[in-house]
Structures are given as C-alpha cells and as structure tokens.
Amino acid sequence: MRSQISQVAFLMVLLVAACQKAEPLTAAKAEQILASSRFEAEPIYAEVPQKVWWNPRFPKDEFDERSLRTFANLQKAGLVTVTGGPTSDGAAYIAKTTQQGFPILGTAPSARGPVFRGLICYKVYDGLRNFQRHPTEPTTGHGELVWHYTKPTPLYLMFETKQNKPLDKPFISLVSFYYKDHQWRFDVTVRKTEAE
C-alpha cells in the first residue's frame, strides 16, 4: 500500500514538473519556446522526377526543361544514367542512379511520380524580430522568425529544379505564440515570405 502511495506521489511530482508556468510572454520567452523545437541547421532537399515526359495532351513545360538540365548535370557528375528520348508524339526520359549516385540521391513520391531527392543546402535561423505581445492577453503574441539558406552542397548547382532557394538571402516565417493546456505552444502562420 505504501509503495502505491509513493508511486502516485512521484507521478504527481512529475506531472507538476512537466507543466509549464503561465507567465507574461516576452521576446526572450518566445525565443526559448522556438529553441526547444528547431534544428541548429535544418537540411533542405531538392527533387527531380525520375521520369520526364510530355506529349500533345500534356505539353512540355518549363519544369520539364529544368528537369532535363538537372538530369544532364547529375549524369555529368556520374550520379545517374539517362535513357529514352524523343518519341512519335513527344518525349520520355528516365533516370536511374549509378553505384556512385545510389548513396547520395534518395527517393520519394510526388505528384509527378517517383522523384530523386538530394541535400542541396541548410536552413539556418537568425532569430526572432518584431515580437509583439497581445495587448490584453499576456500569454499570447506573435513575431517574425528570420532565417536564410546557406552551406550549399555540391548538389546545389546540379538541381536546377530547386525553386526560390537563393543562398544568404533573408526570409521570414510569421509565428504566433500562446499558452494552452499548461504548455507554451507556437504556430507558424506564414511559412515563408521575403524579408523587408
């Protein structure tokens, strides 16, 4: 019986310790909330379809052209082999990894079918700016999380299919902070916009 009582008491102490204190939200507290869940440097990947094709019903677009240039870059580096070419009503090109490319290029599903994924750079966070606490709710606020792409890998220049990932250009994510169920929480309301 004493063992059960001490176990319950221990669980209650753990529960109280797990609950975070509802204090007025400050910029420093908002930074602390973010720091608990973000990477020091987040890996960023680019993708290219494993098969690029077009025909009269689905005409060639600009992304198909960039995909073919990515195929050529990866093939020149010895990471893929490309087969196929023009057909009677369009074209179809298929890329397959080489032994050298297999450990470097991952695969993933997408709307265009299976794709090759490659690590092209890292996303590094620069900090929170323009923090504002809600005027009447002391545990609610919002701010701008500033970040940029950096540390390019050799694949950065090869993947011409990457979109809007310029190096060392600041971007922001809009973040809201709040206290709910005895925990500090945050939501990213806008994932990526250009910094002003």
N, C-alpha and C positions, 0 to 999 in steps of 0.2 A: 504494500500500500504506500509506504514512504517512497519507494522507488518511483511509483507512478506520479506522486505529487511532485517530486523533484524534477521528473521529466516534463511535466506540464509547466512548472515554474520556469525551467530552462527554455522551453518553447516560447513562453510569454516574453522572456527577456530578449530572445532572438527576434520576435515579432516587433517589439518596441524599437529595437536597434535598427531593424530594416525600414521602419517608417521614417521618412524624411520630414524635417521640421518645416512648417509653413511660415516662412519669414518674408519680409518685403523683398521683392525681386529687384536685384541691382544688375548692372552690366557685368560685374565680376561673377555674380551667381549665374547669370546666363552663360558666360564663358565656361564656367565649371560644369554646367549641365551639358553643354555641347562636347566638352573634352572627354566626358565619360563614354561617348559612343562613336567618336570619329577616329579614323586612321591618322597616323603621322603623315603618311603619304599613301593616297589611295591609288591602286593600279587602274589604268584606263586602257581599254581594248578597242580595236577597230575590227571590222568584219568585211569579208568579201564573199559573195556567193561561190559555192563550189562549181556551179554550172551557170554560165551566162548565155542567154539565148534570146532571139527575137524572131518574129515572123510578121506577116501583114496584119494579123489580128492584134498582136502585141508588138508594136514597132519599137525599134531601138531608141533608147533614151540616153540622157547624159550620164546616168548612173551606170548603165551598161558600158559606156565608153570608159569611165573611170575604173570599172571593174576589170576591163581588158588591160588597161595600163598597169593596174595592180598585179594582174597575172604575169605580165611581162617582167615587172620588177622582181617578183618573187621567183620567177623562173630563172632570171639572170643571176640571182643570188644562190641558185641551186636548191631552193626550198620546195618547189613544186615542178611538176611536168604538166604541160597543157596539150590536150588533144582536141580534135574537131576543127571546125572552120565553117566557111560558107556552106549553106545548104540550098536546095532548089527554091525555097521560099523565105530564106532568112539566114540565120547562122546559129550554131550551137558550139560552145567551147566548154570543156570540162577540165578542171584542175585536180590533180592528185598530189599528195605530199610525197616527197622523196624521203629517204632514210635520214638525211640531214634535216629536213623540214618537219618530220614527224614529232620530235620532242618540243619544237618551237611553236608550231601552229596548232591550236586547239580547234575543236569543232563545236557547233551549237545550232539549234534550229532557228529559223526566222520565217518571216512572211514570204521570202523569196526561195525558201527551201533551205537545205543544209548550208552552213557557211563555215569558212575558216576564220578563226579569231587569233589576233596577235596583240601582245602587250606593246603599246606604242609610246606611252609616257606615264607620268604620275600627276595626280591632282593634289596640290599642297594648299592647306588652309592658312590664310594670313591673319585671321582674327575677325572679331565682331565689331561692327561700327554702327553708328546712328541708332543705338539702343534707346528705346522709349518704353517706360512703364505706363500701363494703362492709368488714366487719371483717377479712376475710382476703385479699381481692383488692384490692390498692392501685390498680388501674386500672378499678375498677367502682364505680358509685354511683348515687344517684337523688335527685331533688328535685322541688319544685313550681314550675312556671313560672306566675307571676301575670300576668294581663292583663285588659283591660276594653274595652268598646265605647265609642267617642267620635266626635267630629266628624260629627254627623248631616248628611246631605244633605237637600234639600227632599223627596226621595222617602221618607225615613224614616217620616214620619207617613202618607203615602199608602198604603204597603204594609202593610195590616192582616194580610196572610198571613205576615209575619215571625213567627218563633217564638223565644221566650226570648232576646231581644237587648236587654235594658234598658241604657240608657246609664249609664256611670260606675259600674257595679256590678262588683266584682272577681270573677273566675273563676280557676280554676287548671287547668293541664294537668299530669299526672304524667309525668315524664320520667326515663328510665334512660340512663346513660352507660356506655360501655365502649370498650376498645381492641382492635381486631381488624384483621388484615392490614396492620399498620403505619399504621393510621389511627384517629383518635378518631372515635367514632360515637355517635349517640343515637337512642333510640326513644321515641315518645310512647305511653305505655301506657294513659292515660286522656285523651281529647281535651278534655273539658270537664266540670267539676264546679264547684259553687258553693264559693267560698272561705269558710272558717270564721272 
